[in-house]
Amino acid sequence: MILVCEPLCEGYEHVEFNAALLCAVQKGLGEPVMFLAEAGHLGLVAKRAAEVGLAGASFRALGPAGRAPGLSGALREMRRHREALALARHRGARAVVFSSTGPAGLFALKLLCAGASPPCVVVPHGILDSLGPDGRDRWFPSVLRMRNPAALRYLFLSSTIESEVLSRVPGLAGATASVDHPYLFAEPPGHEPAPPPLRLGSLGVARGGRGLDALVEVAREALATRSGKASFVHVGPVQDPDLAEKARDVVSFPLRGWAARADYEREVAQVDYALFLASPDAFRFSVSGAFLDAVSMLRPVIALRNPFFEHCFEQMGDIGYLCDSVWQVQELLGELTQRFPRSHYRAQQEQLRQGRAVFGPEAVGAAVRAAFEGWGV
């Protein structure tokens, strides 16, 4: 048996990721899995896993999730990690996979994995941004650099992220592996644009540094020089409402805050091209889940070049356009709106359909199995 534990998330947060990870672990390791999480989150993950036919999984609720301010939150986070390990010992589990962690939870694992316990594999994602210059969590980098016990391993969601982390924490050498971000793909509706106007959309959480500023710049230029040939939308929540309000003359925001998955996918399905205009450093330590949403809907992407997107294009082929600057994006949009490349668009959609298998549970599961074999777990 493999225990998969979500120690932090509650409710809808990361339901898709955890359901996909659960499927990948079960398919890759070929043995029963048990998922542990806060009750509300647990039910949503169980429902999503059932929708895709996951078999051989059981579910067990933990207490309230670990996020709370101050010392009480840290202690709660540590208790959840300890509770998962105790249950793993009781059930004779082969290993425990933590689908996320925070500084307090990782600190607990560094202490608990030094003794007799099943091997633990941590899948850190959002918290890794704290390794960058703008990281807000000052504790996690210090905990990550602490001496690592032999029974503690790390699974990163991209080989580019693994390389970045090892360059900053070389003491983890030998304790890491990488897999692609697991994803449960939808069967998208048929879609072929009939411009004008060409509908261009940015996806995910909108922040100034994560591409909203660049989106507004591109939209203003396009609407000023190619009026009626392009429209711009942001699909997803907006972190800074004031920034969104200033952009409403050139960008529409059909969703307010976090939306139901069906509503979000419906809006993504109406986009012709998905825009990813974040700065090159934005995904140095994280994967763009919104990119995978575009892939799921077979929407070709237009992205500013960075190691993550280069890695995806190398794996998948011609799935859109990589640009080196906002100016190059503007030039590209001029070409696309002047004469829409219909046959090329269809070919890119087919490449997306074929290439997205690398993020599916079967392929990711095989990579999980290879990581476990490499570690001797």
N, C-alpha and C positions, 0 to 999 in steps of 0.2 A: 504494500500500500504506500502511496505517496500522499502526504498532506500538503495542500496548497492553502496558505493563510494570507488573507488581506487584513493587515493590522490597523489600517488607517481610514480607509474609505467608508463612507456611509451613503445610503440612498443610491441615487443615480450615478454618482461619480465613478468613472472607470468601469462601468458594468460591461461594456463591450470588450474592453481589454481583458478583464478577468475571465469572462466567459470564453474568449478565444484562447487565453493562456491555459485554462483548464482543459479545453479540448486538445490543445497541442501536447500537453503533458501526458494526457491519457493515451493519445494516439502514438506518441513517440516511445513511451515506456511500457505500454501494453499491460498495465496492471491497474487495479482499482485506485481511484483518487477520492479524497475527502476534502471538501472546501470549507474553510472556517472564515467567518466574517460577522460583522454586525448584522442583526436580524433583517433589517430592511434591505440592505445591500445584498445579503445572502439570497433572499427571495427573488430579487430581480436577476441575479446571476443564474440561479437555478432555472428560472423561466426562460432566459435567453439560451442557456445550454440545452434545455429540452427542445426548443424550437429547431435546433440544428441536429437533433438526434443523438446527443451525447448519452452513451450508456456506460455503466460501471462507475458511476459517481454517487457519492452521498454528501450530505450537507449538514453542518452543525453550527448553530449560532453561538457567537461570542457575546460578551457584554458590550457596552457602549464603546465606540471607536476611540482611538488614542488621541485624537486632536482636541486639545483643550489648552488654555493659556497656562504658562508658568509650570511650577513644579508638579502640580496635580496631573497635568497632561502628560508630562514626561514619565511619571510613575505609572500612569495608566497604560501608556505605550509599552513600557517595559514589562508590565504584567501580562499583556496580551502575547508578547513573544514568549515569555516563560510558560504561559498556559498552553500555547501551541506545542512547545517542546515536551511538556509533561504528557500531553495527550499522545504525541507521537511515540513516546517511550511506552506508554500504556498499551497502545495498539500494535506495537512492534513495527512501526513504519520504517520503510527503507530510507526515506529522506523527507525533509520539510522544505517546501519552496515558499518563500515570502514574496508575494507579488508587489510589494512596495515596502518601504521602511523609512523611518525618520532617524534623527541623531540618537534619541534615547533608545529606540528599539535596536539600532545597530550596536550601540554601546552594550546593551544587555546581551546580544548575541556574541559579542567579542569576549564577554565573561563566561557565558553559559556554554559556548562551544569549546571551551578549553578543557572541559571535563568529559565524562562519559555521556554522550548524547548522539542521536542520529545526525548525519551530515545535514547541514543547512545551506540552502542556495538562496541568495537574495537577488531580486530583480529590481534594482534601483532605476527610477526614471526621472520624474520631475525634480526630485531633491538634488540631482546631479548638477543642476544649473548653479548651485551654490559654489561649485568649484571655479566658476568663471569670475571675472572681475566685478560683476554687478550682483554677485550672489548675496541673498538676503539672510541666509542661515549661516551664522558664523561658527556653529558647533559641528555641523556635519563634516566639513573637510578635516577637522582635527580628529574626530572619531574615526573617519575612514583611514587616516594615516597611523592610527594605533597599530601595535603588533597584531597580526592576523592569525587566529588559531587555525590549525590544520583542517578542522572540520567545517570551516566556513568558506563558501565559494560565492562568486558573483557572476551573474548572467546579464550581459548588457544587450540592448536592443538594436545594436548596429556594430559592425566591426570598426566603423569610424569613431563611435563613442568609446569603445573599448580602448582604442589607441590613444585617444585624448586623455582618458582617465589614467592609463598607465604612464603617460608622459608626466603626469602630475603626482601620481602615487606609485612610483616604481616598486615599492614594497609588496604590491599585490601581484607581482609577476608569478605565474603558475597557478594562481587562484581564480583566474577569470576565463570566460569564454563569451562568445556572442552568438545571438540568433537574430533573425529579423522579427520585427514587431508582428505578433500574431494578429490576425484579423478574420472576422467572419463575414465574408462577402455576400452582398445582396445580388439578386438577379435584376439588373437595372432595366428600366423601361427603354424601349427603342427611342433613339434621339438622333436627329440630324438637323443641324441649324439651317434656317432659311433666312439669312440676313439680307438687308439690314433691318433693325440694328443687331449687331453681334452682342450677346450678353456675356459679360465678363464678371466673374465673382471671386472675391477672396473668401476663404473659409476658416472656421475655427474661432478662437477667442481673439478679438481685435484689440491690439495695443499699439501705441505710437511706434515703439521700437520694433514691433513684430509685424510691420508692414502697412499699418493703416495710413501713416503719413505718406508713404510712397504710393499707395493706392490713390489717395486724393490727388497727389501730384500728377500721376498718369491720367486720371479721370479728367482733371481740369484741362490738361493739354489736348486730350482726345476730343472732348466735347467742344473745345474752342476751335479746333482745326478740322474736325470731321463730324460736324453736327448731324445728328440723326443716324449715324452709322454705327454707333456703339452705345451701350448702356452699362452701368456699373452697379454692383450690388455687393454687400457684405452679408454672408450667411453665418450667423453665430452670435454669441453674446459680445458685448462691447465693454471693456474694462473701464474706459474713461468716457462717460456719457457726454461730457462737455466737448470732447474731441469729435464724437459722432455728430453732435448737434451742428458743429461748424462745417461738417462735411456733407450735410444733407442736401445741399444744392447740386452735388455731383454724384453722390453715392446713396443708394437706397438701403434701408435696414429693415427687411421684412420681419425679422424675429426680434422680440424684445426679451433680453435675458436668456436663460437656459430654456430650451424648448424640448418637447417630446421628440423622441428619435424619428418617428414617422413624419413629423412636421419639418424637421431639419432635412431629412433625406428628400422630401418633396421639393424643397427649395434648391437643394444641390442639383437635383435632376433637371432644373430649369436653366442651369448655367451652361453656356457653350464651352468656355475655357475657364479653368480654375487658376487663379492668380496667387502666387506665393512670392511676396515682395519684401520679406523680412531681410534684415541685414545679414551678411554672410556668417556672422558669429551666432546668429539666433539659435541654430540647431546643432551647435557644437557638442552639447551634452544631452540632447533630447531628440526624440523622433516626432515628426509632425503627423499626429493622428488625422488631422484634416486632409493631409495629402492622401492618406489611405482612403478617406471618405470619397475623394475625387476619383481615385483609382477604382473604388467599388462601383461608382456610377459611370465608369468608362468616360470620364471627362478629361481630355488632354490638358496638360498643365503648362503654364508659363511661369517659370521660377527664376529668381536670381541665383546664380551659381553659388553653391557651398558644398562641403564634403558630403553631407547627407544626400542632397539631390543628385550629385554626381554619382554616388554609390547606387542610387535607385535607377538612374538612367543606364548605368553600365549593366545592371542586372536585367533590366526589362526591355531596353532598346529604345526605339523612337516612340516615346509616349508624350511628346510635346516639345517644348523649347526651353533651353537653358540660356539665360542672358547674363552678361557681365555687368550691366548697369541699368539704371532706370531709363536712361536715354535709349539704350538698345531695346528695352521693352516698348518704348514709345514708337521706335522705328518699326518694330515687328507688328504692332497693332495697326500702324499705317498700312502695311502690306496686306494684313489679313482683312481689314475692312474695305480696302480698295478692290481686292479680288479674292473672295473666299476660296481656299483650296479644298474643295469638297472631297475629292478622291483621297487626298492626303489625310484629311480628317478621319475618314472611314478606316484607313490603314492604321492610324494611331489608335483608334478605338479597339481595333482587333489586336494590336500589340498590347494594349492594356489588359484585354481579356485573357490573353495567353500569359503575359508576364506576371499578373497579380498572384499566380499560384505560389510564388516564392514566399508570400506572406500568409498563405493558408495554413491551417492546423497540421496538415500532413507534412509539408516541407519544414515548418518550424519544429514540429515534433521530432523529425529526423535529426535536426540540429541539436535539440535538447538531448536526445539519446546519445549523440556523439560527444556532447559535453560531459554527460554523466560517465560515459565509458572512459573518456580522457582523464577524468578525475579519479576513476576507480570507485565511483559511488554506487 
